């Protein structure tokens, strides 16, 4: 015989972070343990609300709540203690046999219904109209495998580490266009242009300096000739 059924009573109107955390904790434990359960949303299910209030003690009706085989096993704190002390099988009566004709009224076991609480659907509640559907995605592994295949018309690839003399880029296969782009991204093209600019600037400065020196020397030569002519005229008595 199966163990007693587990019913979890939740609410989608969980404005308090502590309440949401407790609900998620119970659902996560049950799903990790792969325990079948039925969940109910008391915010929208009036019958489930009546069942919970009838079965749980008046001073222990705080949510989230649990019934095992139609009986109240304890509050959330009791569930948490059972998990911490590895006594969950005792709390949920997993080793007990349960016969609905003897141990409970089958009419009180409400049918499963979708609940708007993340993780509230257990495997036994999942139906074709309840399962989320996901579009099939290609494996990233397959994508890399296809992209790594080279065709006859593919451009030739080079090792970026060898071309740029950089060990950090060793093994990186790039095409000629990618290599040029890599050079631009690394700023190597800018360094080369700057070096060329410095060379041109130095050459221009040298030429300009030479021209100034030549002009200055030419002026000095003219001054010397003028003074020589004046001295010759004075010697001649002019």
C-alpha positions as CSV (number, residue, x, y, z in Angstrom):
1,X,0.0,0.0,0.0
2,X,1.1,3.6,-0.6
3,X,2.0,6.0,2.2
4,X,-0.5,8.6,3.3
5,X,-1.1,11.4,0.7
6,X,0.6,14.7,1.4
7,X,-1.5,17.9,1.0
8,X,0.2,21.3,1.0
9,X,-1.9,24.4,1.6
10,X,-0.4,27.6,0.2
11,X,-1.5,31.1,-0.8
12,X,-0.6,33.3,-3.8
13,X,-1.3,36.4,-1.8
14,X,2.0,36.2,0.1
15,X,3.0,39.8,0.7
16,X,5.4,38.9,3.5
17,X,8.9,37.7,2.4
18,X,9.0,35.2,5.4
19,X,5.8,33.6,4.2
20,X,7.1,33.2,0.6
21,X,10.3,31.8,2.0
22,X,8.5,29.2,4.0
23,X,6.4,28.1,1.1
24,X,9.4,27.8,-1.2
25,X,11.2,25.8,1.5
26,X,8.5,23.2,1.8
27,X,8.1,22.8,-1.9
28,X,11.8,22.6,-2.5
29,X,12.2,19.8,0.1
30,X,9.4,17.8,-1.2
31,X,10.6,18.1,-4.8
32,X,14.2,17.3,-3.9
33,X,13.0,14.2,-2.0
34,X,10.8,13.3,-5.0
35,X,7.7,13.0,-2.8
36,X,4.3,13.3,-4.5
37,X,2.0,15.9,-3.0
38,X,-1.1,17.9,-3.9
39,X,-1.0,21.7,-3.4
40,X,-3.9,24.1,-2.9
41,X,-4.2,27.8,-3.2
42,X,-6.4,29.1,-0.3
43,X,-6.6,32.5,-1.9
44,X,-8.8,31.1,-4.8
45,X,-10.0,27.7,-3.5
46,X,-12.8,28.1,-1.0
47,X,-13.2,24.3,-0.5
48,X,-9.5,23.8,0.2
49,X,-9.7,26.7,2.7
50,X,-12.6,25.0,4.5
51,X,-10.8,21.6,4.6
52,X,-7.7,23.2,6.1
53,X,-9.6,25.1,8.8
54,X,-11.5,21.9,9.7
55,X,-8.4,19.7,9.9
56,X,-5.8,22.1,11.5
57,X,-6.1,23.2,15.1
58,X,-7.5,26.7,15.5
59,X,-4.3,28.1,16.9
60,X,-2.1,26.4,14.3
61,X,-3.7,27.4,11.0
62,X,-0.8,29.6,9.8
63,X,0.3,29.0,6.2
64,X,1.9,27.2,4.7
65,X,0.2,24.1,6.1
66,X,0.5,20.4,5.6
67,X,-1.9,17.5,6.0
68,X,-0.7,13.9,5.9
69,X,-3.4,11.3,5.2
70,X,-6.0,14.0,6.2
71,X,-4.3,14.6,9.5
72,X,-2.4,17.6,10.9
73,X,1.2,16.5,11.5
74,X,2.5,19.8,12.8
75,X,3.4,23.4,11.9
76,X,6.1,24.7,9.6
77,X,8.6,24.8,12.5
78,X,7.9,21.1,13.1
79,X,8.5,20.3,9.4
80,X,11.8,22.3,9.5
81,X,12.9,20.4,12.6
82,X,12.1,17.1,11.0
83,X,14.3,18.0,8.0
84,X,17.2,19.2,10.2
85,X,17.1,16.0,12.3
86,X,16.6,13.6,9.4
87,X,13.1,12.7,10.7
88,X,11.1,13.7,7.7
89,X,10.0,10.1,7.0
90,X,8.4,10.1,10.5
91,X,6.8,13.6,10.1
92,X,5.3,12.6,6.7
93,X,4.6,9.0,7.7
94,X,6.4,7.7,4.6
95,X,6.8,4.2,6.0
96,X,3.1,3.9,7.0
97,X,0.5,2.2,4.9
98,X,-2.6,4.1,4.0
99,X,-5.9,2.8,3.0
100,X,-8.5,5.5,2.1
101,X,-11.3,3.1,3.1
102,X,-9.9,2.7,6.6
103,X,-7.6,5.6,7.3
104,X,-9.5,8.5,5.7
105,X,-12.4,9.7,3.7
106,X,-11.5,9.7,0.0
107,X,-14.1,12.4,-0.6
108,X,-11.9,14.9,1.3
109,X,-9.0,14.4,-1.1
110,X,-9.6,17.1,-3.5
111,X,-8.4,16.7,-7.1
112,X,-5.2,18.4,-8.1
113,X,-5.5,21.9,-9.6
114,X,-2.9,24.3,-11.0
115,X,-1.6,26.6,-8.3
116,X,0.0,30.0,-9.0
117,X,2.8,29.5,-6.6
118,X,6.3,28.8,-8.2
119,X,7.2,25.1,-7.7
120,X,3.7,24.2,-6.4
121,X,3.1,21.6,-9.1
122,X,4.4,18.2,-8.1
123,X,5.2,15.5,-10.8
124,X,1.8,13.8,-10.1
125,X,0.0,17.1,-10.8
126,X,1.6,17.8,-14.1
127,X,-0.9,17.3,-17.0
128,X,-0.5,18.0,-20.7
129,X,-2.4,21.3,-20.3
130,X,-0.4,22.1,-17.1
131,X,3.1,21.5,-18.3
132,X,5.2,24.4,-19.5
133,X,6.4,24.0,-23.1
134,X,9.9,25.1,-24.1
135,X,11.1,25.6,-27.6
136,X,13.9,23.1,-28.5
137,X,17.3,24.7,-28.5
138,X,20.4,23.7,-30.3
139,X,23.2,22.4,-28.2
140,X,26.0,25.0,-27.9
141,X,28.4,22.0,-28.4
142,X,26.8,21.3,-31.8
143,X,27.1,24.9,-32.8
144,X,30.8,25.0,-32.0
145,X,31.4,21.8,-33.9
146,X,29.7,23.1,-37.0
147,X,31.6,26.4,-36.8
148,X,34.9,24.6,-36.4
149,X,34.5,22.8,-39.7
150,X,36.5,24.5,-42.5
151,X,35.2,24.5,-46.0
152,X,37.2,24.8,-49.2
153,X,36.2,28.4,-49.8
154,X,36.9,29.5,-46.2
155,X,39.7,32.1,-45.9
156,X,43.1,31.0,-44.6
157,X,43.6,31.2,-40.9
158,X,46.8,32.3,-39.1
159,X,48.0,32.0,-35.5
160,X,47.6,35.5,-34.0
161,X,50.4,34.8,-31.5
162,X,52.9,34.1,-34.3
163,X,51.8,37.1,-36.4
164,X,51.9,39.6,-33.6
165,X,54.7,38.0,-31.7
166,X,52.6,37.8,-28.5
167,X,52.5,34.6,-26.5
168,X,49.2,35.6,-24.9
169,X,47.5,35.2,-28.3
170,X,49.2,31.9,-29.1
171,X,46.8,29.4,-30.5
172,X,44.2,32.0,-31.5
173,X,43.3,31.2,-35.2
174,X,42.2,34.3,-37.1
175,X,41.7,35.2,-40.8
176,X,43.5,38.1,-42.4
177,X,40.6,40.4,-41.9
178,X,40.2,39.4,-38.3
179,X,43.9,39.9,-37.8
180,X,43.7,43.4,-39.1
181,X,40.7,44.1,-36.9
182,X,42.6,42.6,-33.9
183,X,45.6,44.9,-34.6
184,X,43.2,47.9,-34.6
185,X,41.5,46.7,-31.4
186,X,44.8,46.3,-29.7
187,X,45.9,49.8,-30.8
188,X,48.9,48.5,-32.6
189,X,48.0,50.4,-35.7
190,X,47.9,53.7,-33.7
191,X,51.4,53.1,-32.3
192,X,52.7,52.5,-35.8
193,X,51.1,55.8,-37.1
194,X,52.4,57.7,-34.1
195,X,55.9,56.4,-34.8
196,X,55.6,57.5,-38.4
197,X,54.4,60.9,-37.3
198,X,57.3,61.4,-35.0
199,X,59.7,60.5,-37.9
200,X,58.1,63.0,-40.2
201,X,58.1,65.7,-37.5
202,X,61.8,65.2,-36.8
203,X,62.7,65.4,-40.5
204,X,60.7,68.6,-40.9
205,X,62.4,70.2,-37.9
206,X,65.8,69.2,-39.2
207,X,65.1,70.8,-42.6
208,X,63.7,73.9,-41.1
209,X,66.7,74.2,-38.8
210,X,69.0,73.8,-41.8
211,X,67.2,76.5,-43.7
212,X,67.5,78.9,-40.8
213,X,71.2,78.2,-40.4
214,X,71.8,78.7,-44.2
215,X,70.0,82.0,-44.1
216,X,71.9,83.2,-41.1
217,X,75.2,82.2,-42.7
218,X,74.3,84.0,-45.9
219,X,73.5,87.2,-44.0
220,X,76.8,87.1,-42.2
221,X,78.6,86.7,-45.6
222,X,76.8,89.8,-47.0
223,X,77.7,91.9,-43.9
224,X,81.4,90.9,-44.3
225,X,81.5,92.0,-47.9
226,X,79.8,95.3,-47.1
227,X,82.4,96.1,-44.4
228,X,85.2,95.2,-46.8
229,X,84.0,97.6,-49.5
230,X,83.7,100.4,-46.9
231,X,87.3,99.9,-45.8
232,X,88.6,99.9,-49.3
233,X,86.9,103.2,-50.1
234,X,88.4,104.8,-46.9
235,X,91.9,103.6,-47.9
236,X,91.5,105.2,-51.3
237,X,90.7,108.5,-49.8
238,X,87.1,108.6,-50.9
